[in-house]
Amino acid sequence: MGKSQKQQSKKGKRAFFRYVKIKYLPKGLWSRSVMIIVIPVLVLQLATATLFFNNHWKRIAMRLANNVVGEISTVVTLMHTFPGKENVDWIFVIAKENLSLDISLSPDKALQDDREEIADNILFNALAEALDHAQMGQYSINRVSSKQVMVQVSIPEGLLEVTLSEKKIFSDSVLLLVGMSCLLTTLLFAISGLFMKNQVRSVARLAEAAESFGKGQDIKKFKPEGASEVRKAGQAFIMMRERIKKQLFERTQMLAGVSHDLRTPLTRMTLQLAMMGNNDDVQGLNEDVAEMKRMVDGYLSFAKGEGAEKSSINDASGIVKSIVERIKRGGQDVELHAATPIEIEIRPNAFGRCVSNIISNALRYADHAKVSVNKLSAYLEILVDDDGPGIPQNKRYDVFKPFFRIDSSRNTQTGGVGLGLTIAKDIAMSHGGNIELQDSPLGGLRVRIIFPL
């Protein structure tokens, strides 16, 4: 039981940290890099400020407060040494001119003690501590204005009121130090952020180039830049891209030659069979040759793809609409639900072939199909539903393999050679999208095609 509770506690902690990471931590490389710089600097600044305010500033405030209390104590001593109103007035004038202390004596005025104000102010605390240490007797400290403080001290002659500037108990060097610290910290953050932004820009450009290449789009003016590791990754990407392009070109050239070589003997066989008349054996051979032609053409189309076509901005809804209208003219039952024009960067012929293959595949085994075109937040979604027999769950991965057919119900007499879904998925993935097979509300198969916007 104890072990189970520990495991649940660990799972709870991991879930909490995962939630904090997803919810609050920055997602981008630049923001994370800046955070790595900012957090240690802020911790250092906080620790330095804490040590400063707890030690240095408090010590300075105490020294200034002792000076002020010493001046007040000197005035009181002079009053006791040279009694008389004329002497006291002269002492107050000297204190104001030389010590910047505005002093008055009120024989009948009561002391107003405000300990709560003292407790909330570090400067007043230092002044109160200095008065206690000098044994001045009963006193009070009050703020007269935003820049003046009054110290009231009870002496035998009455209530001594001393008004002084707050600057006498507060050092401007504190504000200067805090201001310089904030300014330098801000400057450090700005320089660090600018430097990290320049470094991250090269990574972002590499990511954009890789994403564009994955979608089959042209990569314009990509040049490795940034740190040596990023440049190395950029060079590796360029080399990989060139190898892939070369392989695709060589494959296309080879298959074009193979197609030519295969079609020539197939054409001769077709002519020879036509000259042999009509009988059961010749009819069977004709069907075999026709099937071989369809397979060669289908395989060539699959291998060749649409790699030479350039991508451009097109209306996806308009392309799908033209495909559906063409299929309807052929007498097949298909309905379309399309959103307003959706602009997307695609290779239009390849895109049309992908959608056409999916719709034709659905109508080959169903009586009715419904096509829906939707614009999601980051994707173009095309749903093709049919009322056919569907595809079993355990076969939905295999149907994308070249020349794969599920059973005899999907035979070559229906016109398929097992390449329609393969070609469609190859086109979708070359655009950075994908194709998923699901259960349809119509009772058959739903094919979900997505293309990134």
Beta strands, then each sheet from edge to edge (+ up, - down):
strand 1: 102-106
strand 2: 139-143
strand 3: 148-155
strand 4: 158-165
strand 5: 312-315
strand 6: 333-338
strand 7: 343-346
strand 8: 368-375
strand 9: 379-386
strand 10: 434-439
strand 11: 445-452
sheet 1: 1+ 4- 3+ 2-
sheet 2: 5+ 7-
sheet 3: 6+ 8+ 9- 11+ 10-
end
